[in-house]
Amino acid sequence: MSALYGTYARSELAFVRGEGMRLFTEDGTRYLDFSSGIAVNALGHGDPHVVNALKEQADKLWHVSNIFQIPEQERLAQRLVDATFADAVFFTNSGAEALECAIKTARRYFWDKGEKDRVDIIGFTGSFHGRTIATIAAAGNPSYTEGFGPMPGFKHTQPGDLDAVAALIDDKTAAILIEPVQGEGGVTAFSDAYLRGLRALCDKHGLLLIFDEVQCGMGRTGRLFAHEFSGVKPDIMTIAKAIGGGFPLGACLATAEVAKCMVPGTHGSTYGGNPLACTVGNAVLDRILSPGFIEHVEEMGKVLAWKLQQLTQKYPDLVTEVRGKGLLAGVKITPPVRDFVVRLRDHKLLTVAASDNVLRLLPPLIVTEAEIDEAITIITDALAEYQAETSSAAQ
Ligand SMILES: *Cc1c(COP(=O)(O)O)cnc(C)c1O
């Protein structure tokens, strides 16, 4: 028996090396990575600029406490502020911790204004915000909250319907929390009009708008942040996953007006934003902000969507819908998705399952058209194989 908690349904595979779009097992078998460690390895594996930055920093200084100045952290914060709506940043080690900071900030903002009962946050069905108590409560997905006790402070409704959100707002509501493109929940991109409608509701009722861009942010959709398509600005935003390129790093960003309630003593993290993590974050940002990088993502996103769309025509019974934005792509299929992910793995393509029987494709953002073609060929072969098996089983 393994000495680990049994929380993951792990594959037998173990990778020992990564290079760009590829992962290798001990015996040298090569896999095409269209999962990026779940939207983390945005630059693929072993990006030389990031590897060098980490090695150089490792020789200098790994960690000091946040009771000292950390220039690398200051610099990364300033660069994120310069690139976004935000004025201030709190660094964490993960997405869930970034959300914890966002939730605390929203509640504390109203407490600071004397509105001590304004603590509730409105969230949406199909969302995912992490696995801490507050973040499973925020998402409200029963398969994640079951058995973990009461989950006060959050209300939920189906996304897409502004009237349903408006109906939930009362004098205890503090904020609305949404992923502009839902990842785990089935790869659903919300319309610009819907996000604008949420902003308008927040403005009307004096609520804060929180965008969770842990998965859809950092260039993945073809914009630095997915909400940029809509022109809507949030008050608070959470990021993680790709910002560290594989090094644990996350952040909560907020406007000055909102962040000013988080005074000394209100929040903290031992590791959050340490020199090693922020050096890596800065190196990742160098690459993502380099000229043409995000334009490449947008272009590859269009190529991928077009080729996936062709699969819906070729296999209308098996592939029913293409979803998502940029290189956060979802394919709704009729074969059970978890088995299909295993089948693709047998064909040496790594993908991820999402809810609603959606196959999630999250290639590193450096993917080329040739690698998209390679993935599409593998998916086509796997669909043909599935079809042949099910039709012969039916005879
Ligand atoms: C992955 C994810 C999180 C949680 O991040 P962790 O680093 O696993 O804590 C939160 N929100 C979204 C949208 C995510 O995709």
The ligand as an SDF file (V2000), in Angstrom:
LIG
                    3D

 15 15  0  0  0  0  0  0  0  0999 V2000
   -6.6720   25.2130  -10.0670 C   0  0  0  0  0  0  0  0  0  0  0  0
   -7.6260   26.2910   -9.7230 C   0  0  0  0  0  0  0  0  0  0  0  0
   -7.7130   26.8290   -8.4220 C   0  0  0  0  0  0  0  0  0  0  0  0
   -6.9590   26.2430   -7.2550 C   0  0  0  0  0  0  0  0  0  0  0  0
   -5.5770   26.3210   -7.4020 O   0  0  0  0  0  0  0  0  0  0  0  0
   -4.6310   25.4150   -6.4740 P   0  0  0  0  0  0  0  0  0  0  0  0
   -3.2670   25.9070   -6.8160 O   0  0  0  0  0  0  0  0  0  0  0  0
   -4.8840   24.0070   -6.8280 O   0  0  0  0  0  0  0  0  0  0  0  0
   -5.0000   25.7130   -5.0570 O   0  0  0  0  0  0  0  0  0  0  0  0
   -8.5550   27.8960   -8.2080 C   0  0  0  0  0  0  0  0  0  0  0  0
   -9.2990   28.4140   -9.2150 N   0  0  0  0  0  0  0  0  0  0  0  0
   -9.2420   27.9290  -10.4640 C   0  0  0  0  0  0  0  0  0  0  0  0
  -10.0680   28.5670  -11.5320 C   0  0  0  0  0  0  0  0  0  0  0  0
   -8.4230   26.8470  -10.7580 C   0  0  0  0  0  0  0  0  0  0  0  0
   -8.4000   26.3330  -12.0020 O   0  0  0  0  0  0  0  0  0  0  0  0
  1  2  1  0
  2  3  1  0
  2 14  2  0
  3  4  1  0
  3 10  2  0
  4  5  1  0
  5  6  1  0
  6  7  2  0
  6  8  1  0
  6  9  1  0
 10 11  1  0
 11 12  2  0
 12 13  1  0
 12 14  1  0
 14 15  1  0
M  END
$$$$
